[in-house]
Amino acid sequence: NLSVQLFSNTNITIQAINEYYLIEIILSSIYAIFSNIKTNCQLQKSEENHHLVISENDFSRNMYYWPIVSDVLNVLSHEYASRKFFLEKKYFLTWNEIMSWFQGMSVNHNDIQSEFFLQTNTNYLFAFTAENECCAMTLWTIIAHIMKQDFLEMTSMVINQLFIAIKEWFSDIGFEQYTDIIKDQVTFHLPLHRYISILTYMSMNYQNGELHNLFPIKNERFLLNLAIFPLKIQVVKYEIMTNAIWSYYGYEMQIQSNMYSSIRGNICSYMNDADIFLLQIISTLVNTNTFMQMFFKSFYIPGWLVQNTEKNLALEKSSYITLLEGSLIVLSTIVAFTPHLALDDFERRRIELINTLAVQDCHYSYLDEHIAEPKGVSNAKHDIQSILDDIAEYILPTVEITNGPKQGKYKLKDLFWEVDFDPLHVLSRINRRDIFETTMQRYRKCIKSMNKFSYEKNLWPPYRLHKPKDQFQTNIRCILQSRYLHGVLFSICYWVIIIFNLKTKKRFS
């Protein structure tokens, strides 16, 4: 359209910004659009929540907001505009307020006593689309221009403003202590959290930023409050798998969980990977025992496993086993997973392609569309073919009776199954255990074909604990020294060895 052609010209855009208040006009337009479609946030106790969030209606459902958001992306594609957007405090504060309207939207309720329980959440499709298009794409567009040390001070200032916005959000929703989170609720939409996470990652890896300067927060309670909402989303993945906790809205919850981890539209890099990295950061800044206690309590573990209570369990034991397994998977992910949060990161792109091909043999078009990585306006994928030439074998297309055009597929080479296949990475990109089991079957088949596996023994998934590339990755692994974690692991061993053996003896006595 006309605005795309107009704003693609750098000189015209700069002149419009300096002489005709272009950024002010665009921001005020977006502000006016979204301020008219707000509703009350349903997080925590509704009577104590004064926060407003964007709601779905005909206007938002039909994406009438997209032309103006598209203009924002086109304008910010110029480095001058992105720098101006962050440096001018009034611009970013306005954008912060707009983003806060996405924070905590589309809340799911599982409490049968709640007035919202019988109100089906049909808002989730719009919520994922809107946050991705308005918040994520804007951030990636800006980051493309500031991945250099010159912007370190500016990035630090922006992160500080985001902390202030988060504190205001906590106050607005009536949230004071991480232990007060209502377990029967969840929102997948936390753009303020994700901006903090992604900007911190970018600064540490490309601007020589140091974590203690980017996170100058000594208040441990605030850091744990910051962690609990992203952690809740990780817990919900496995609550859904129990088929007990979210059974009433299981279908809607499964769709949302799939979208959260989906490689389609690059949502997982912005949502899942950003949330995991934020948990990694906070795990290094707080007391490890306190973090582990919060972590395992979120998965319902202490009341069942550590305290070894057999009576008055809220769930079937099989559900607790699913949650325990999920907690160990998420903990392993926090310790070992490297998120994909940088534009045009060749090594992370290579790992994404290897693990996508581990799940299934793929056409080039599928890989080009579904590779899980940040989506910037100028994000080039020209090196996909060179990576595929290295890691995969090309399978020629088969000719069917219809003689229609067919694409060949790429199959992962055996060497990369043995060296680079990472089950934790695969689990972070899927939510269906049957897909993971199929992937493991492909892995076993390959290892057997290489004569590196005895047929009589079960084959465990490989655990890829790579050498730390910096002090931050070393610090993450220090959480494994937690005495609380050791107590949980001891209880697992006790439960498996002692309790299981006692029941076996009784069965055969």
N, C-alpha and C positions, 0 to 999 in steps of 0.2 A: 504494500500500500504506500501512500504518499509519505507518511511519517517515517517508514523504514528507509526509503530512499533519501529523505531529507536528513535524518539523523545518522546515516552512514557516513556522511561527510564530516570529517573532524573539524575543519575550520568553521563550518556553519554551526555545528553543535557548540563549540567553544564560544562563538559570538552570541548565540542564543542564551547560553548560561550567564555570560557576563553582562549582557546589555538588555536582555528581555526576560530575565528571571525564570528561565526554563525549568530548573530543578524545583523552584518554589511552586510553579504552576502544576507540575506533574505530581509532586507530593501532596499538595492541597487537594488535587482531584482524587487521588487514591484515598486520602483521608476522608473526604466527603462521601465517596462511594461506600466504603466499608463501615463508616460510622452510622449509616442508615440501616444496616442489616445486622445489628448486634442484638444479643439476647443475654440473659443471665447465665453465668457459668454454673455448672452443676457439681463441681468438685467439692469434696469434703462435705460439710454441713451447709445445705443451701441457705438456711436462715442466717448464717454467719458469713456468707460469700457475697462480696460486693463487686466481684470482677465481671466484666462483660466480654463476650466472645462473639465471633462472627457466626451467623447461622445460615442454614440453607433455605433459600426461597427461590421463586422463579428467576429473580435477577441473577443470583449467584449460580443457580443450577445451570442456567444457559450461558454462563461464562461471559456475561456482558462486561465484566471487569478486565477481560484479557487485553483489549486494545491498549488501554492505558498502562497495564503492566508490561506489555510488549514494548511500549515506548520507553519505559524505565530501563529495560534491558538493553535496548539499542543505544540509549544515551550513555549508560554506564559501561558500554563496551569500549569507550574511549578512556584512556588512562587519566586524562585531565579531569573528566567528570567523576570517576571513581575516587580519585584523591580528594576532590572538592566535597564529595558526598560524605567522606569520613572526617575530613578536617574541619568542616563547618559544623560546629556542635549542634546548631538548630536543625540541620538536615537529619543528622543521625538520631537525635532525640525524637524527632517526628517519626522516623522510620521505626525506632524502638517501640513507640506507642502503638503504631500500626501492627507490628509483629506481636505485641502483647495480646492483641485481639485474637490471634491464632493459638495462643498459649492456653492449653486446657480445654480446647473445644472438642465436641463430639465425645462426651463422656459416656462410658458404658457402665451400667449398674447391674449388680447381681444380688441385691438385697431385696427379698420379697416384701419386706416392710416398707421399702422406699416408694415414694409416690411416683418415681420415674421408672419403676421396674417393668410395668406393663406397657411403657411407651417404647416401641421398637426403635432402635437407633438406625434410622435410614440416612443419617447425615454423613456417614463415614466415607462414602465414595467422593463426595464433594470435598470433605475435609482433607483427605490425602492429596487430591488434585490441587486444591488451593494452596496448601502449605508448600507443596513441591514447586508449583509454578511461581508463587509470589515470594516465598522466603528463600527456598533452596537455590533457585536459579539466579536470584539477585545476588546472593552471597558468592556463588561460584564465579559470576561475571566480575564482581569486584576483586576477588582473590586473584584472578588471572593477571591483575595489574600490580599487585602489592607483594608478590613473592620475592622480595629483595630486602636487604638489611636497611635500606633508607626509610622503610615504612614501619620499623620496629616501634618507635615511640608512639606513632599514630595507632598502631594495632593495640598496644598496651592501654592506651586511653579509651579505645572503643570497648575493650573487654571490661574495663572498670565501669563504664556506663551500663554494660549488660548486667554486671553484678548488682548495680543499683536497681535496675529494672526487675531483676529476679526477687530482690528483697521486697520491693513494692508488691510484686505478684503474690509472694507468700502472705504479706499483710492483707491483701485484698481478699484472698480465699480463706483467711482465718487459719493459717497453718503456722504453728509455732515450733513443733517438735516432730522429728522424723518418726518417732514411735506412734504419733497420732494419725498417721495415714490410714485411711479407711480401705481395708483390703477388698471390699466388695465393689470397688470402683477402679476404673483405669481410663486414662486418656493416652493416645499414641502421639499426641501433638504437643511438642515442647520446643518450639523454634528458638526461644531465648537460650535454653540449655545448649542446643546444637550450635548456635552461633559461637558461644563461648568455647565449646569443645573444638570446633573446626578452626577457628582463628588461633587458638592456642597451639594446635597441631602445626598449622602453617607457620606460625612464628617460631616455634622450637626447631622446626626442620629446615626453614628457608631464610629466617631472619636472624638466626643465632640468639633467639630469645631464650631466657632462662625461666624455668617454671616458678621459682620463688619470687621473681619479679612480676610475672604475668598473673600469678595467684598469690598476691600479698595478703592472704586472709589467714588469721590465726584462730578465728572462731571455729572450733571443731564442729559445734552443733550446726552452724550454717552450712558447712561442707557436707555433713551427713544429710541435712535437709535437701541439699542440691542433688545428692546421689539417689535419694529414695525413689523419686518418680521415674527416672530411667531404669532403675533396678526393677521397679514394679512391672515394667513392660517385659523385661526378660523373664520374670516369674510367670507372667500371664501366658507366655508361650507354652509352658509346661502345665499350667493349670488347665488349659484347653485340652491337652493330651490326656488328662485324667478322665475326661468325659463325665465328670461329676461336678466340678466347681462352676463351670459356665454352661451347664447342660441346657438351660432354658434358651439361651441365645448362642448356642454352640456354632451354628452355621455362620452368623454374622461375625462372631469373634474370630473364627478360623479365617475368614476372608480378610479381616483387618490384620491379623497376624501375618498372613501370607503377603499382603501388600507392604507391610512394614519391612519384611526381609526380601522383598521382590527385587530381582535384578532388572526387571522391566522398568524403563523410565529412570533408572539409576537411583531409585529411592533409597535402597539399602545403604549406599555410601553416605547419604545425608542423614538418614535416621539411625539404622542399626549401628553402623560403624562409629558415628559420632557419639552415640550413647555409650558404647563400649569404651571408647577412648576417655570419655568423661569419668566413667567408673575407674578406669586405670589411673587417671590423674589423682582422683580423690583417695584411692587406696594407698597412695604413696604419701599423702599429706596428713592423714589422721592416724590415731592409734590403731594398730593392726587388729588387736583383739576386739576393739569396739566395732571396727568395720566388719569383721567376720561375724560377730554376734548379730549385727543388723542384717547382714547378708543371709545367714542361715535362718534367722527368724522370719525373713520375708518368704522363705520357701517352706515354712511350717515345720522345720526340722527339730528344734529343741524339744517341743512338747511330746513328740513321738519317739525320737531316737535317743537323744541325749538323756532325757529324764526317764526314758524307757517305760512310759505309761501305756498300759494295755487297755485300760477302761476309758469309757466316755470319749472315744476318738470321734472326731467330726466326720472323718472320711474312712473309706475302706483302706486296708493296708496297702493294696495295690496302687492306690492313688498316691500314698505317701512315698512308695518306692519310685514312682514316676517323678515325683517332685524332688526326691533325693538325687536321682540320676540327673535331672535337669540342673540342680544346684552345682553338681560336680562338673557338668559340661560348661556351664556359664563361668564358674571359677577358673577352669582351665583356659577358657577363652580370654578372660581378663588377664591371666598370667602370660599366655603365649601368642595371642592373636595380634597381628599388625594391621590396623585399619587402613582402608583405602580412602584417604581424605585429601590427596593432593592431585592437582591437574597434571595430566601427561606424565605420570609416574610409570616409567617403562617396566621396572621390576615388579611393581604391584600388578600392572596389567598382565604381565607374563604369568604371575601366580593365579590371577583370576581365570585366565584362559586354560591353564593346566587343570584347575579344579572343576571348571565347567565341562571340560572334555572327560573328566573322570566320571561325571554323572551320566553322560551319554555322548555318543558320537554325534557331531553337529555339522550342519551346513554352515558355510561362511556367512551367509546372510543372518542366520540366527546368532552367531557369535558377535557380529558387528552391531546387532541391535540390542543384545542382551548382556553384553559385558558390563559387569558391575563396577562402575567408576563414576567419579564426579562429572557432572555435565556442565561444561562451560560453553559459552557462545562460540569460542574459537578452538574448542577442544578437538585436536586432530587425532585420527585413528589410523594414520597411514602405516604404522609399524605393526599392525595386527598380522598382516601377511608374512612379514619377516619372522615374527614370533612363531606363527603356525608352521612355517617351513622348518623351524628348529625342533619344535616339540611334538609335532603330529605327522602321521602318515595320511596321505590323501587317498581316499577310496573312490575309485571311478564310479560315476552314476550308472545305475542299472536301467536297461530299456524295458519298459513295460509294454503290454499289448497295445495300449492306447498310443504309444509312440510320442507321448507328450514330453516336453522338456523336463529334464531332471537335473538336480544339482548333485555333485559329489559331496561326500562327507569327510570330515577330518576325524582321525582316531588317534588317541594319545599313544605315544611310543612307550614301550615297556620300561625303558630306563627311568622315565619320569613318574611312573607308578611307584617305583622302588625308592626314588630319592625325594620327589617333590609333592606327591599326593598328600594332602592335609585334611583329615576328616573333620577337624574343628572348623576349618575354613568352609567346607561343604555344609556343615550343620548351620553355619551362620548365614547361608544363602538359601536354605530350604526350611520348611516346617513340617514336611511329611516324612515320617519315619520309614515308610515303605520305599521312598526314593533313596534314602540313605542306605537301607538294606540292599537295594539293587546295586548301589555304588560299591558297597563292600563285597558283594558277590563278584562284580567285575574286577575288583582289586585282588580277591583270592584267586580268581581264574588266571589272572596275569602272573601272579607270584608263583602259582603252581606250574604254569607253562615255562617259567624260568628255572624250575627245579630248585627253588629256594624255600619250599614249604612242605612239611610232612603231611600227608593226607590224613593221618590218624589224629592230628592235633587241631584244635580250634585256632584260628588266626585272629589276633587282636588288632584293632585299628592302630596304625602307627601314630606315635605322638611326636610331633615336630617341635622340639624346644630349641630354637635357633640361638646361636651365640648373640648375646646382647650387643647392639651396635652403638649404644650410648649408656650413660649413667641412668637415664630415666628407665630404660628397659630393665636394667639391673635392679633398680629400686622397686619396680613392680613385683619382682620375684621375692622380695623380702617379706611380702605378706604371707608367704608359705611358712615363715617362722612363727606365725601366730600360735600361741598356746591354745586358744579357743578352737582353731582349726585342728590342731593335733587331738584335742578331746573329741571332736566330731569324728575324725578318722579312726580313733581308737574305738569309739562306740560302734562304728560300722563294722570293724573287725570283730568286736565282741558279739554283735548281733548275728553276723554271718557264721562265725565259728561256734560260739557257745549255744545260742538260742536255736539255730538251725539243727545242730547236732543233737540237742536235747529232744527236739520234736521228732527227729528221725528215729532216735532210740525208742521213744514212746510208741511210735507207729509200728515198730517191728518187735516190741517186747510182748 
